[in-house]
Amino acid sequence: MRKGLRILLGNNIIRTCKMTVIYVVIYSIDSDQTIQNSLASIEFHHQLASTVADH
């Protein structure tokens, strides 16, 4: 039980790190573009990240 909990917490930490990295990358790339492009890009990358997290 405890081992499973540790694995679950570890996976959540990894997922959080991945999401943070993805958002930082998106922000770096999109910072000099229009806000609308940024929002579209974030939405796309969020879907991509969700897909990655599910597998």
C-alpha positions in Angstrom: 0.0 0.0 0.0 2.7 2.4 1.0 4.9 1.5 -2.0 1.9 2.2 -4.3 1.3 5.6 -2.7 5.0 6.5 -3.2 4.8 5.5 -6.9 1.6 7.6 -7.3 3.2 10.6 -5.7 6.3 10.2 -7.8 4.3 10.0 -11.0 2.4 13.2 -10.0 5.6 15.0 -9.3 7.0 13.9 -12.7 3.8 15.0 -14.5 3.9 18.4 -12.7 7.5 18.9 -13.7 6.7 18.0 -17.3 3.8 20.4 -17.4 6.0 23.2 -15.9 8.7 22.6 -18.5 6.1 22.6 -21.3 4.5 25.9 -20.1 8.0 27.5 -19.7 8.9 26.4 -23.3 5.6 27.7 -24.7 6.0 31.0 -22.9 9.6 31.4 -24.2 8.5 30.6 -27.8 5.3 32.7 -27.7 6.4 35.7 -25.7 7.1 37.7 -28.8 4.0 36.7 -30.7 0.4 37.7 -30.3 -1.6 36.7 -27.3 -4.1 34.8 -29.5 -1.3 32.7 -31.0 0.0 32.0 -27.5 -3.4 30.9 -26.2 -3.9 28.6 -29.2 -0.4 27.2 -28.7 -0.9 26.6 -25.0 -4.2 24.9 -25.7 -2.5 22.6 -28.3 0.4 21.8 -26.0 -1.9 21.2 -23.0 -3.8 18.6 -25.1 -0.4 17.1 -26.1 0.7 17.0 -22.5 -2.6 15.4 -21.4 -2.1 12.7 -24.1 1.5 12.1 -23.0 0.4 11.9 -19.3 -2.3 9.4 -20.1 0.2 6.9 -21.7 
